[in-house]
């Protein structure tokens, strides 16, 4: 079988360091397949990541890559895009990296509608740094900082992105590989801030502590609880349990992206872009 997507990986960096059964590799592959599907130039595409399990993905990808400070991937990516608007800029981040320490950068990236494609690897926990609860750990689920179950109400990152001003918002899972690739492709096509939440399994830090079984069991959970948005919208409210969640495109709109607005300002004041 032809595996044309392999040209997008730094073969000398593989195999990766993720735990056996981790879903991060699935999402990384979906990103490069979306890049290939959309025909992006490898030399004109930049991958920016923060800190965490998911953010290690940039090191395996054969593009110009930037591994930044914790929570700061979006402002670094904003600088890259403003410096060279012709670049395709994709951000890889995790639920802790994006919605905790990077939460303010996240909402303002959405608000400004910066032309970025942000893929959030959501494993519901801080995987790399010790299994702490993240802002997306479900209520009642255990973590090292919540040994009796989290009492916090988690973020719905897709709702947050849409409310803050993102122009493309979608969700998929590591089980729904083709669907996930399509969601990322849609984000790449969008001219503005695109946010894609990828639900991934973390069998080591999250699955063990919450007795979710093997990696295959966790993927089966995604299969059984993810509901396509069209079906979700028709479901009776009593069937929308805490385990069930919708996947698909939640928002696909248009608004002037930040780069164009900034360039327009420069032109109005008679300046010259450096």
C-alpha angles and dihedrals in degrees: 000000000000111000101190092165090072091081087072093064131081097236093194089062094055143132093058126230098235118123118265109275095020114147096217094092090055092056093044089055091047089054094054091044089053089049089052092045092053092046096236117176109249091216092050097050126088126196116205124188138175127209129304141062093303094046092062086074093083090065091061096048121092100226134092098290136189122200103194141181123297111288094357102098095106097052091045089050090048089056091049092050095047092047092052114013091184091071123097104229122197123183123208115198143153134232093260095040094049106033103031117036090008096042097108092048088049096055093044092048086055092044093053092044092225110190097251134128107222118192114193114202100210112198093152094239147055098267105175100041101051113296100281121164115267129204086265098051105121117246110269096021118124129241135161089267091042105042092163095042131285116280093192122105108237128232120256093219094193092054089046093051093049094046091049094054110269112153098209123039127171142154135205139152141241088252094056095059100163091044091049091052090051092050091053091046089055090052092051091052093051116096100221140030110340121188124191121180112205113195107215135180121247103190094176109049100019108021098050095046092050096040094239095151129228126347087260089054090052091051089049088053089056090048092051099042106036112093124195109246095242090056092041092057089057097045119111111249092243090062093055095090125175089263096053121082136172125245129193137063112332099174134016111167140134135244132151109283120234096248093057091045091051093047089050090054091052091051093048094054092046094245129143123236110240 
